[in-house]
Amino acid sequence: MPNANRNLSQKLVVEERRTREYFTGSVTEEGLINAQIYTNYGDRPLTPSQARYIANALEELADRADEKNEE
């Protein structure tokens, strides 16, 4: 699954260059989600589109964690 995590991480940073400054995430070997969200990076709050993007990314991480836990 390390490749899947790497591919997902790459996908998570593609949408907006600035979004990388706000969100990072992966699924651990134990099937848990490891994510960091910065809600006020450099005195710039998240835009609605960035919040939606992060919510979708977290949903993808949850799906990956579920898959890993089923193995």
LUMLUMDREN-2810 file (N, C-alpha, C; in Angstrom, 1 decimal):
<atoms>
<atom><aa>M</aa><ch>A</ch><at>N</at><xx>0.8</xx><yy>-1.2</yy><zz>0.0</zz></atom>
<atom><aa>M</aa><ch>A</ch><at>CA</at><xx>0.0</xx><yy>0.0</yy><zz>0.0</zz></atom>
<atom><aa>M</aa><ch>A</ch><at>C</at><xx>0.8</xx><yy>1.3</yy><zz>0.0</zz></atom>
<atom><aa>P</aa><ch>A</ch><at>N</at><xx>2.2</xx><yy>1.2</yy><zz>0.2</zz></atom>
<atom><aa>P</aa><ch>A</ch><at>CA</at><xx>2.9</xx><yy>2.5</yy><zz>0.2</zz></atom>
<atom><aa>P</aa><ch>A</ch><at>C</at><xx>2.7</xx><yy>3.2</yy><zz>-1.1</zz></atom>
<atom><aa>N</aa><ch>A</ch><at>N</at><xx>2.7</xx><yy>2.5</yy><zz>-2.3</zz></atom>
<atom><aa>N</aa><ch>A</ch><at>CA</at><xx>2.4</xx><yy>3.1</yy><zz>-3.6</zz></atom>
<atom><aa>N</aa><ch>A</ch><at>C</at><xx>1.1</xx><yy>3.8</yy><zz>-3.6</zz></atom>
<atom><aa>A</aa><ch>A</ch><at>N</at><xx>0.1</xx><yy>3.2</yy><zz>-3.0</zz></atom>
<atom><aa>A</aa><ch>A</ch><at>CA</at><xx>-1.3</xx><yy>3.8</yy><zz>-3.0</zz></atom>
<atom><aa>A</aa><ch>A</ch><at>C</at><xx>-1.2</xx><yy>5.1</yy><zz>-2.2</zz></atom>
<atom><aa>N</aa><ch>A</ch><at>N</at><xx>-0.5</xx><yy>5.1</yy><zz>-1.1</zz></atom>
<atom><aa>N</aa><ch>A</ch><at>CA</at><xx>-0.4</xx><yy>6.3</yy><zz>-0.3</zz></atom>
<atom><aa>N</aa><ch>A</ch><at>C</at><xx>0.3</xx><yy>7.4</yy><zz>-1.1</zz></atom>
<atom><aa>R</aa><ch>A</ch><at>N</at><xx>1.4</xx><yy>7.0</yy><zz>-1.8</zz></atom>
<atom><aa>R</aa><ch>A</ch><at>CA</at><xx>2.2</xx><yy>8.0</yy><zz>-2.5</zz></atom>
<atom><aa>R</aa><ch>A</ch><at>C</at><xx>1.3</xx><yy>8.6</yy><zz>-3.7</zz></atom>
<atom><aa>N</aa><ch>A</ch><at>N</at><xx>0.6</xx><yy>7.7</yy><zz>-4.4</zz></atom>
<atom><aa>N</aa><ch>A</ch><at>CA</at><xx>-0.3</xx><yy>8.2</yy><zz>-5.4</zz></atom>
<atom><aa>N</aa><ch>A</ch><at>C</at><xx>-1.4</xx><yy>9.1</yy><zz>-4.9</zz></atom>
<atom><aa>L</aa><ch>A</ch><at>N</at><xx>-2.0</xx><yy>8.8</yy><zz>-3.8</zz></atom>
<atom><aa>L</aa><ch>A</ch><at>CA</at><xx>-3.0</xx><yy>9.6</yy><zz>-3.2</zz></atom>
<atom><aa>L</aa><ch>A</ch><at>C</at><xx>-2.4</xx><yy>10.9</yy><zz>-2.7</zz></atom>
<atom><aa>S</aa><ch>A</ch><at>N</at><xx>-1.2</xx><yy>10.9</yy><zz>-2.1</zz></atom>
<atom><aa>S</aa><ch>A</ch><at>CA</at><xx>-0.6</xx><yy>12.2</yy><zz>-1.7</zz></atom>
<atom><aa>S</aa><ch>A</ch><at>C</at><xx>-0.3</xx><yy>13.1</yy><zz>-2.9</zz></atom>
<atom><aa>Q</aa><ch>A</ch><at>N</at><xx>0.1</xx><yy>12.5</yy><zz>-4.0</zz></atom>
<atom><aa>Q</aa><ch>A</ch><at>CA</at><xx>0.4</xx><yy>13.3</yy><zz>-5.2</zz></atom>
<atom><aa>Q</aa><ch>A</ch><at>C</at><xx>-0.9</xx><yy>13.9</yy><zz>-5.7</zz></atom>
<atom><aa>K</aa><ch>A</ch><at>N</at><xx>-2.0</xx><yy>13.1</yy><zz>-5.7</zz></atom>
<atom><aa>K</aa><ch>A</ch><at>CA</at><xx>-3.3</xx><yy>13.6</yy><zz>-6.1</zz></atom>
<atom><aa>K</aa><ch>A</ch><at>C</at><xx>-3.8</xx><yy>14.7</yy><zz>-5.2</zz></atom>
<atom><aa>L</aa><ch>A</ch><at>N</at><xx>-3.6</xx><yy>14.6</yy><zz>-3.9</zz></atom>
<atom><aa>L</aa><ch>A</ch><at>CA</at><xx>-4.1</xx><yy>15.6</yy><zz>-3.0</zz></atom>
<atom><aa>L</aa><ch>A</ch><at>C</at><xx>-3.4</xx><yy>17.0</yy><zz>-3.2</zz></atom>
<atom><aa>V</aa><ch>A</ch><at>N</at><xx>-2.2</xx><yy>17.0</yy><zz>-3.7</zz></atom>
<atom><aa>V</aa><ch>A</ch><at>CA</at><xx>-1.6</xx><yy>18.3</yy><zz>-3.9</zz></atom>
<atom><aa>V</aa><ch>A</ch><at>C</at><xx>-1.7</xx><yy>18.9</yy><zz>-5.3</zz></atom>
<atom><aa>V</aa><ch>A</ch><at>N</at><xx>-2.4</xx><yy>18.2</yy><zz>-6.2</zz></atom>
<atom><aa>V</aa><ch>A</ch><at>CA</at><xx>-2.5</xx><yy>18.7</yy><zz>-7.6</zz></atom>
<atom><aa>V</aa><ch>A</ch><at>C</at><xx>-3.5</xx><yy>19.8</yy><zz>-7.8</zz></atom>
<atom><aa>E</aa><ch>A</ch><at>N</at><xx>-4.6</xx><yy>19.8</yy><zz>-7.1</zz></atom>
<atom><aa>E</aa><ch>A</ch><at>CA</at><xx>-5.7</xx><yy>20.8</yy><zz>-7.5</zz></atom>
<atom><aa>E</aa><ch>A</ch><at>C</at><xx>-5.3</xx><yy>22.2</yy><zz>-7.5</zz></atom>
<atom><aa>E</aa><ch>A</ch><at>N</at><xx>-4.8</xx><yy>22.7</yy><zz>-6.4</zz></atom>
<atom><aa>E</aa><ch>A</ch><at>CA</at><xx>-4.3</xx><yy>24.1</yy><zz>-6.3</zz></atom>
<atom><aa>E</aa><ch>A</ch><at>C</at><xx>-2.9</xx><yy>24.1</yy><zz>-5.6</zz></atom>
<atom><aa>R</aa><ch>A</ch><at>N</at><xx>-2.1</xx><yy>24.9</yy><zz>-6.2</zz></atom>
<atom><aa>R</aa><ch>A</ch><at>CA</at><xx>-0.7</xx><yy>25.0</yy><zz>-5.6</zz></atom>
<atom><aa>R</aa><ch>A</ch><at>C</at><xx>-0.8</xx><yy>25.5</yy><zz>-4.2</zz></atom>
<atom><aa>R</aa><ch>A</ch><at>N</at><xx>-1.6</xx><yy>26.4</yy><zz>-3.9</zz></atom>
<atom><aa>R</aa><ch>A</ch><at>CA</at><xx>-1.7</xx><yy>26.9</yy><zz>-2.5</zz></atom>
<atom><aa>R</aa><ch>A</ch><at>C</at><xx>-2.3</xx><yy>25.9</yy><zz>-1.5</zz></atom>
<atom><aa>T</aa><ch>A</ch><at>N</at><xx>-3.1</xx><yy>25.0</yy><zz>-2.0</zz></atom>
<atom><aa>T</aa><ch>A</ch><at>CA</at><xx>-3.8</xx><yy>24.0</yy><zz>-1.1</zz></atom>
<atom><aa>T</aa><ch>A</ch><at>C</at><xx>-2.7</xx><yy>23.2</yy><zz>-0.4</zz></atom>
<atom><aa>R</aa><ch>A</ch><at>N</at><xx>-1.6</xx><yy>23.0</yy><zz>-1.0</zz></atom>
<atom><aa>R</aa><ch>A</ch><at>CA</at><xx>-0.5</xx><yy>22.2</yy><zz>-0.4</zz></atom>
<atom><aa>R</aa><ch>A</ch><at>C</at><xx>-0.1</xx><yy>22.8</yy><zz>0.9</zz></atom>
<atom><aa>E</aa><ch>A</ch><at>N</at><xx>-0.2</xx><yy>24.1</yy><zz>1.0</zz></atom>
<atom><aa>E</aa><ch>A</ch><at>CA</at><xx>0.1</xx><yy>24.8</yy><zz>2.3</zz></atom>
<atom><aa>E</aa><ch>A</ch><at>C</at><xx>-0.9</xx><yy>24.6</yy><zz>3.4</zz></atom>
<atom><aa>Y</aa><ch>A</ch><at>N</at><xx>-2.1</xx><yy>24.1</yy><zz>3.0</zz></atom>
<atom><aa>Y</aa><ch>A</ch><at>CA</at><xx>-3.2</xx><yy>24.0</yy><zz>3.9</zz></atom>
<atom><aa>Y</aa><ch>A</ch><at>C</at><xx>-3.4</xx><yy>22.5</yy><zz>4.4</zz></atom>
<atom><aa>F</aa><ch>A</ch><at>N</at><xx>-3.1</xx><yy>21.5</yy><zz>3.6</zz></atom>
<atom><aa>F</aa><ch>A</ch><at>CA</at><xx>-3.5</xx><yy>20.2</yy><zz>3.9</zz></atom>
<atom><aa>F</aa><ch>A</ch><at>C</at><xx>-2.5</xx><yy>19.1</yy><zz>3.4</zz></atom>
<atom><aa>T</aa><ch>A</ch><at>N</at><xx>-2.2</xx><yy>18.2</yy><zz>4.3</zz></atom>
<atom><aa>T</aa><ch>A</ch><at>CA</at><xx>-1.4</xx><yy>17.0</yy><zz>3.9</zz></atom>
<atom><aa>T</aa><ch>A</ch><at>C</at><xx>-2.1</xx><yy>15.8</yy><zz>4.6</zz></atom>
<atom><aa>G</aa><ch>A</ch><at>N</at><xx>-2.0</xx><yy>14.6</yy><zz>4.0</zz></atom>
<atom><aa>G</aa><ch>A</ch><at>CA</at><xx>-2.6</xx><yy>13.5</yy><zz>4.6</zz></atom>
<atom><aa>G</aa><ch>A</ch><at>C</at><xx>-2.2</xx><yy>12.2</yy><zz>4.0</zz></atom>
<atom><aa>S</aa><ch>A</ch><at>N</at><xx>-2.3</xx><yy>11.1</yy><zz>4.8</zz></atom>
<atom><aa>S</aa><ch>A</ch><at>CA</at><xx>-1.9</xx><yy>9.8</yy><zz>4.3</zz></atom>
<atom><aa>S</aa><ch>A</ch><at>C</at><xx>-2.6</xx><yy>8.8</yy><zz>5.2</zz></atom>
<atom><aa>V</aa><ch>A</ch><at>N</at><xx>-2.6</xx><yy>7.5</yy><zz>4.8</zz></atom>
<atom><aa>V</aa><ch>A</ch><at>CA</at><xx>-3.1</xx><yy>6.4</yy><zz>5.6</zz></atom>
<atom><aa>V</aa><ch>A</ch><at>C</at><xx>-1.9</xx><yy>5.6</yy><zz>6.2</zz></atom>
<atom><aa>T</aa><ch>A</ch><at>N</at><xx>-1.9</xx><yy>5.4</yy><zz>7.5</zz></atom>
<atom><aa>T</aa><ch>A</ch><at>CA</at><xx>-0.8</xx><yy>4.7</yy><zz>8.2</zz></atom>
<atom><aa>T</aa><ch>A</ch><at>C</at><xx>-0.9</xx><yy>3.2</yy><zz>7.9</zz></atom>
<atom><aa>E</aa><ch>A</ch><at>N</at><xx>0.2</xx><yy>2.5</yy><zz>8.2</zz></atom>
<atom><aa>E</aa><ch>A</ch><at>CA</at><xx>0.2</xx><yy>1.0</yy><zz>8.1</zz></atom>
<atom><aa>E</aa><ch>A</ch><at>C</at><xx>-0.9</xx><yy>0.4</yy><zz>8.9</zz></atom>
<atom><aa>E</aa><ch>A</ch><at>N</at><xx>-1.3</xx><yy>1.0</yy><zz>10.0</zz></atom>
<atom><aa>E</aa><ch>A</ch><at>CA</at><xx>-2.4</xx><yy>0.5</yy><zz>10.8</zz></atom>
<atom><aa>E</aa><ch>A</ch><at>C</at><xx>-3.8</xx><yy>0.8</yy><zz>10.3</zz></atom>
<atom><aa>G</aa><ch>A</ch><at>N</at><xx>-3.9</xx><yy>1.5</yy><zz>9.2</zz></atom>
<atom><aa>G</aa><ch>A</ch><at>CA</at><xx>-5.2</xx><yy>1.8</yy><zz>8.6</zz></atom>
<atom><aa>G</aa><ch>A</ch><at>C</at><xx>-5.8</xx><yy>3.0</yy><zz>9.2</zz></atom>
<atom><aa>L</aa><ch>A</ch><at>N</at><xx>-5.0</xx><yy>3.9</yy><zz>9.8</zz></atom>
<atom><aa>L</aa><ch>A</ch><at>CA</at><xx>-5.5</xx><yy>5.1</yy><zz>10.4</zz></atom>
<atom><aa>L</aa><ch>A</ch><at>C</at><xx>-5.2</xx><yy>6.3</yy><zz>9.5</zz></atom>
<atom><aa>I</aa><ch>A</ch><at>N</at><xx>-5.9</xx><yy>7.4</yy><zz>9.7</zz></atom>
<atom><aa>I</aa><ch>A</ch><at>CA</at><xx>-5.7</xx><yy>8.6</yy><zz>8.8</zz></atom>
<atom><aa>I</aa><ch>A</ch><at>C</at><xx>-4.7</xx><yy>9.5</yy><zz>9.6</zz></atom>
<atom><aa>N</aa><ch>A</ch><at>N</at><xx>-3.7</xx><yy>10.0</yy><zz>8.9</zz></atom>
<atom><aa>N</aa><ch>A</ch><at>CA</at><xx>-2.8</xx><yy>10.9</yy><zz>9.4</zz></atom>
<atom><aa>N</aa><ch>A</ch><at>C</at><xx>-2.9</xx><yy>12.2</yy><zz>8.6</zz></atom>
<atom><aa>A</aa><ch>A</ch><at>N</at><xx>-3.6</xx><yy>13.3</yy><zz>9.1</zz></atom>
<atom><aa>A</aa><ch>A</ch><at>CA</at><xx>-3.8</xx><yy>14.5</yy><zz>8.3</zz></atom>
<atom><aa>A</aa><ch>A</ch><at>C</at><xx>-3.5</xx><yy>15.7</yy><zz>9.1</zz></atom>
<atom><aa>Q</aa><ch>A</ch><at>N</at><xx>-3.0</xx><yy>16.7</yy><zz>8.4</zz></atom>
<atom><aa>Q</aa><ch>A</ch><at>CA</at><xx>-2.8</xx><yy>18.0</yy><zz>9.0</zz></atom>
<atom><aa>Q</aa><ch>A</ch><at>C</at><xx>-3.5</xx><yy>19.0</yy><zz>8.2</zz></atom>
<atom><aa>I</aa><ch>A</ch><at>N</at><xx>-4.4</xx><yy>19.9</yy><zz>8.8</zz></atom>
<atom><aa>I</aa><ch>A</ch><at>CA</at><xx>-5.1</xx><yy>20.9</yy><zz>8.2</zz></atom>
<atom><aa>I</aa><ch>A</ch><at>C</at><xx>-4.8</xx><yy>22.2</yy><zz>8.9</zz></atom>
<atom><aa>Y</aa><ch>A</ch><at>N</at><xx>-4.3</xx><yy>23.2</yy><zz>8.1</zz></atom>
<atom><aa>Y</aa><ch>A</ch><at>CA</at><xx>-4.0</xx><yy>24.5</yy><zz>8.6</zz></atom>
<atom><aa>Y</aa><ch>A</ch><at>C</at><xx>-5.1</xx><yy>25.4</yy><zz>8.2</zz></atom>
<atom><aa>T</aa><ch>A</ch><at>N</at><xx>-5.9</xx><yy>25.9</yy><zz>9.1</zz></atom>
<atom><aa>T</aa><ch>A</ch><at>CA</at><xx>-7.1</xx><yy>26.7</yy><zz>8.8</zz></atom>
<atom><aa>T</aa><ch>A</ch><at>C</at><xx>-6.8</xx><yy>28.2</yy><zz>8.6</zz></atom>
<atom><aa>N</aa><ch>A</ch><at>N</at><xx>-5.6</xx><yy>28.6</yy><zz>8.9</zz></atom>
<atom><aa>N</aa><ch>A</ch><at>CA</at><xx>-5.3</xx><yy>30.0</yy><zz>8.8</zz></atom>
<atom><aa>N</aa><ch>A</ch><at>C</at><xx>-3.9</xx><yy>30.2</yy><zz>8.5</zz></atom>
<atom><aa>Y</aa><ch>A</ch><at>N</at><xx>-3.5</xx><yy>29.8</yy><zz>7.3</zz></atom>
<atom><aa>Y</aa><ch>A</ch><at>CA</at><xx>-2.1</xx><yy>29.8</yy><zz>6.9</zz></atom>
<atom><aa>Y</aa><ch>A</ch><at>C</at><xx>-1.7</xx><yy>31.2</yy><zz>6.4</zz></atom>
<atom><aa>G</aa><ch>A</ch><at>N</at><xx>-0.7</xx><yy>31.8</yy><zz>7.1</zz></atom>
<atom><aa>G</aa><ch>A</ch><at>CA</at><xx>-0.3</xx><yy>33.1</yy><zz>6.7</zz></atom>
<atom><aa>G</aa><ch>A</ch><at>C</at><xx>-1.3</xx><yy>34.1</yy><zz>6.7</zz></atom>
<atom><aa>D</aa><ch>A</ch><at>N</at><xx>-2.2</xx><yy>34.1</yy><zz>7.7</zz></atom>
<atom><aa>D</aa><ch>A</ch><at>CA</at><xx>-3.4</xx><yy>35.0</yy><zz>7.8</zz></atom>
<atom><aa>D</aa><ch>A</ch><at>C</at><xx>-4.3</xx><yy>35.0</yy><zz>6.6</zz></atom>
<atom><aa>R</aa><ch>A</ch><at>N</at><xx>-4.3</xx><yy>33.8</yy><zz>5.9</zz></atom>
<atom><aa>R</aa><ch>A</ch><at>CA</at><xx>-5.2</xx><yy>33.7</yy><zz>4.8</zz></atom>
<atom><aa>R</aa><ch>A</ch><at>C</at><xx>-6.2</xx><yy>32.5</yy><zz>5.1</zz></atom>
<atom><aa>P</aa><ch>A</ch><at>N</at><xx>-7.4</xx><yy>32.8</yy><zz>5.5</zz></atom>
<atom><aa>P</aa><ch>A</ch><at>CA</at><xx>-8.3</xx><yy>31.7</yy><zz>5.8</zz></atom>
<atom><aa>P</aa><ch>A</ch><at>C</at><xx>-8.6</xx><yy>30.8</yy><zz>4.5</zz></atom>
<atom><aa>L</aa><ch>A</ch><at>N</at><xx>-9.1</xx><yy>29.6</yy><zz>4.8</zz></atom>
<atom><aa>L</aa><ch>A</ch><at>CA</at><xx>-9.5</xx><yy>28.8</yy><zz>3.6</zz></atom>
<atom><aa>L</aa><ch>A</ch><at>C</at><xx>-10.6</xx><yy>29.4</yy><zz>2.8</zz></atom>
<atom><aa>T</aa><ch>A</ch><at>N</at><xx>-10.5</xx><yy>29.2</yy><zz>1.5</zz></atom>
<atom><aa>T</aa><ch>A</ch><at>CA</at><xx>-11.6</xx><yy>29.6</yy><zz>0.7</zz></atom>
<atom><aa>T</aa><ch>A</ch><at>C</at><xx>-12.6</xx><yy>28.5</yy><zz>0.7</zz></atom>
<atom><aa>P</aa><ch>A</ch><at>N</at><xx>-13.9</xx><yy>28.7</yy><zz>0.3</zz></atom>
<atom><aa>P</aa><ch>A</ch><at>CA</at><xx>-14.8</xx><yy>27.6</yy><zz>0.2</zz></atom>
<atom><aa>P</aa><ch>A</ch><at>C</at><xx>-14.4</xx><yy>26.5</yy><zz>-0.7</zz></atom>
<atom><aa>S</aa><ch>A</ch><at>N</at><xx>-13.7</xx><yy>26.8</yy><zz>-1.8</zz></atom>
<atom><aa>S</aa><ch>A</ch><at>CA</at><xx>-13.3</xx><yy>25.7</yy><zz>-2.7</zz></atom>
<atom><aa>S</aa><ch>A</ch><at>C</at><xx>-12.2</xx><yy>24.9</yy><zz>-2.1</zz></atom>
<atom><aa>Q</aa><ch>A</ch><at>N</at><xx>-11.3</xx><yy>25.5</yy><zz>-1.3</zz></atom>
<atom><aa>Q</aa><ch>A</ch><at>CA</at><xx>-10.2</xx><yy>24.8</yy><zz>-0.6</zz></atom>
<atom><aa>Q</aa><ch>A</ch><at>C</at><xx>-10.8</xx><yy>23.9</yy><zz>0.4</zz></atom>
<atom><aa>A</aa><ch>A</ch><at>N</at><xx>-11.8</xx><yy>24.4</yy><zz>1.2</zz></atom>
<atom><aa>A</aa><ch>A</ch><at>CA</at><xx>-12.5</xx><yy>23.6</yy><zz>2.2</zz></atom>
<atom><aa>A</aa><ch>A</ch><at>C</at><xx>-13.2</xx><yy>22.4</yy><zz>1.6</zz></atom>
<atom><aa>R</aa><ch>A</ch><at>N</at><xx>-13.8</xx><yy>22.6</yy><zz>0.4</zz></atom>
<atom><aa>R</aa><ch>A</ch><at>CA</at><xx>-14.5</xx><yy>21.4</yy><zz>-0.3</zz></atom>
<atom><aa>R</aa><ch>A</ch><at>C</at><xx>-13.4</xx><yy>20.4</yy><zz>-0.7</zz></atom>
<atom><aa>Y</aa><ch>A</ch><at>N</at><xx>-12.3</xx><yy>20.9</yy><zz>-1.3</zz></atom>
<atom><aa>Y</aa><ch>A</ch><at>CA</at><xx>-11.2</xx><yy>20.1</yy><zz>-1.7</zz></atom>
<atom><aa>Y</aa><ch>A</ch><at>C</at><xx>-10.7</xx><yy>19.2</yy><zz>-0.6</zz></atom>
<atom><aa>I</aa><ch>A</ch><at>N</at><xx>-10.5</xx><yy>19.8</yy><zz>0.6</zz></atom>
<atom><aa>I</aa><ch>A</ch><at>CA</at><xx>-10.0</xx><yy>19.1</yy><zz>1.7</zz></atom>
<atom><aa>I</aa><ch>A</ch><at>C</at><xx>-11.0</xx><yy>18.1</yy><zz>2.2</zz></atom>
<atom><aa>A</aa><ch>A</ch><at>N</at><xx>-12.3</xx><yy>18.5</yy><zz>2.2</zz></atom>
<atom><aa>A</aa><ch>A</ch><at>CA</at><xx>-13.3</xx><yy>17.5</yy><zz>2.7</zz></atom>
<atom><aa>A</aa><ch>A</ch><at>C</at><xx>-13.3</xx><yy>16.3</yy><zz>1.7</zz></atom>
<atom><aa>N</aa><ch>A</ch><at>N</at><xx>-13.2</xx><yy>16.5</yy><zz>0.4</zz></atom>
<atom><aa>N</aa><ch>A</ch><at>CA</at><xx>-13.2</xx><yy>15.4</yy><zz>-0.5</zz></atom>
<atom><aa>N</aa><ch>A</ch><at>C</at><xx>-11.9</xx><yy>14.6</yy><zz>-0.3</zz></atom>
<atom><aa>A</aa><ch>A</ch><at>N</at><xx>-10.8</xx><yy>15.2</yy><zz>-0.1</zz></atom>
<atom><aa>A</aa><ch>A</ch><at>CA</at><xx>-9.5</xx><yy>14.5</yy><zz>0.2</zz></atom>
<atom><aa>A</aa><ch>A</ch><at>C</at><xx>-9.7</xx><yy>13.6</yy><zz>1.4</zz></atom>
<atom><aa>L</aa><ch>A</ch><at>N</at><xx>-10.3</xx><yy>14.2</yy><zz>2.5</zz></atom>
<atom><aa>L</aa><ch>A</ch><at>CA</at><xx>-10.4</xx><yy>13.4</yy><zz>3.7</zz></atom>
<atom><aa>L</aa><ch>A</ch><at>C</at><xx>-11.4</xx><yy>12.2</yy><zz>3.5</zz></atom>
<atom><aa>E</aa><ch>A</ch><at>N</at><xx>-12.4</xx><yy>12.4</yy><zz>2.6</zz></atom>
<atom><aa>E</aa><ch>A</ch><at>CA</at><xx>-13.3</xx><yy>11.3</yy><zz>2.3</zz></atom>
<atom><aa>E</aa><ch>A</ch><at>C</at><xx>-12.5</xx><yy>10.2</yy><zz>1.6</zz></atom>
<atom><aa>E</aa><ch>A</ch><at>N</at><xx>-11.6</xx><yy>10.6</yy><zz>0.6</zz></atom>
<atom><aa>E</aa><ch>A</ch><at>CA</at><xx>-10.8</xx><yy>9.6</yy><zz>-0.1</zz></atom>
<atom><aa>E</aa><ch>A</ch><at>C</at><xx>-9.9</xx><yy>8.9</yy><zz>0.9</zz></atom>
<atom><aa>L</aa><ch>A</ch><at>N</at><xx>-9.3</xx><yy>9.6</yy><zz>1.8</zz></atom>
<atom><aa>L</aa><ch>A</ch><at>CA</at><xx>-8.4</xx><yy>8.9</yy><zz>2.8</zz></atom>
<atom><aa>L</aa><ch>A</ch><at>C</at><xx>-9.2</xx><yy>8.0</yy><zz>3.7</zz></atom>
<atom><aa>A</aa><ch>A</ch><at>N</at><xx>-10.5</xx><yy>8.3</yy><zz>4.0</zz></atom>
<atom><aa>A</aa><ch>A</ch><at>CA</at><xx>-11.3</xx><yy>7.4</yy><zz>4.8</zz></atom>
<atom><aa>A</aa><ch>A</ch><at>C</at><xx>-11.6</xx><yy>6.1</yy><zz>4.0</zz></atom>
<atom><aa>D</aa><ch>A</ch><at>N</at><xx>-11.8</xx><yy>6.3</yy><zz>2.7</zz></atom>
<atom><aa>D</aa><ch>A</ch><at>CA</at><xx>-12.1</xx><yy>5.1</yy><zz>1.9</zz></atom>
<atom><aa>D</aa><ch>A</ch><at>C</at><xx>-10.8</xx><yy>4.2</yy><zz>1.8</zz></atom>
<atom><aa>R</aa><ch>A</ch><at>N</at><xx>-9.6</xx><yy>4.8</yy><zz>1.7</zz></atom>
<atom><aa>R</aa><ch>A</ch><at>CA</at><xx>-8.4</xx><yy>4.1</yy><zz>1.7</zz></atom>
<atom><aa>R</aa><ch>A</ch><at>C</at><xx>-8.2</xx><yy>3.4</yy><zz>3.0</zz></atom>
<atom><aa>A</aa><ch>A</ch><at>N</at><xx>-8.5</xx><yy>4.0</yy><zz>4.1</zz></atom>
<atom><aa>A</aa><ch>A</ch><at>CA</at><xx>-8.3</xx><yy>3.4</yy><zz>5.4</zz></atom>
<atom><aa>A</aa><ch>A</ch><at>C</at><xx>-9.3</xx><yy>2.2</yy><zz>5.6</zz></atom>
<atom><aa>D</aa><ch>A</ch><at>N</at><xx>-10.5</xx><yy>2.4</yy><zz>5.1</zz></atom>
<atom><aa>D</aa><ch>A</ch><at>CA</at><xx>-11.5</xx><yy>1.3</yy><zz>5.2</zz></atom>
<atom><aa>D</aa><ch>A</ch><at>C</at><xx>-11.0</xx><yy>0.1</yy><zz>4.4</zz></atom>
<atom><aa>E</aa><ch>A</ch><at>N</at><xx>-10.4</xx><yy>0.4</yy><zz>3.2</zz></atom>
<atom><aa>E</aa><ch>A</ch><at>CA</at><xx>-9.9</xx><yy>-0.7</yy><zz>2.4</zz></atom>
<atom><aa>E</aa><ch>A</ch><at>C</at><xx>-8.7</xx><yy>-1.4</yy><zz>3.1</zz></atom>
<atom><aa>K</aa><ch>A</ch><at>N</at><xx>-7.9</xx><yy>-0.6</yy><zz>3.7</zz></atom>
<atom><aa>K</aa><ch>A</ch><at>CA</at><xx>-6.7</xx><yy>-1.2</yy><zz>4.4</zz></atom>
<atom><aa>K</aa><ch>A</ch><at>C</at><xx>-7.2</xx><yy>-2.1</yy><zz>5.6</zz></atom>
<atom><aa>N</aa><ch>A</ch><at>N</at><xx>-8.2</xx><yy>-1.6</yy><zz>6.3</zz></atom>
<atom><aa>N</aa><ch>A</ch><at>CA</at><xx>-8.7</xx><yy>-2.3</yy><zz>7.5</zz></atom>
<atom><aa>N</aa><ch>A</ch><at>C</at><xx>-9.4</xx><yy>-3.6</yy><zz>7.1</zz></atom>
<atom><aa>E</aa><ch>A</ch><at>N</at><xx>-9.9</xx><yy>-3.7</yy><zz>5.9</zz></atom>
<atom><aa>E</aa><ch>A</ch><at>CA</at><xx>-10.6</xx><yy>-4.9</yy><zz>5.4</zz></atom>
<atom><aa>E</aa><ch>A</ch><at>C</at><xx>-9.6</xx><yy>-6.0</yy><zz>5.0</zz></atom>
<atom><aa>E</aa><ch>A</ch><at>N</at><xx>-8.4</xx><yy>-5.6</yy><zz>4.7</zz></atom>
<atom><aa>E</aa><ch>A</ch><at>CA</at><xx>-7.3</xx><yy>-6.6</yy><zz>4.3</zz></atom>
<atom><aa>E</aa><ch>A</ch><at>C</at><xx>-7.0</xx><yy>-7.5</yy><zz>5.4</zz></atom>
</atoms>
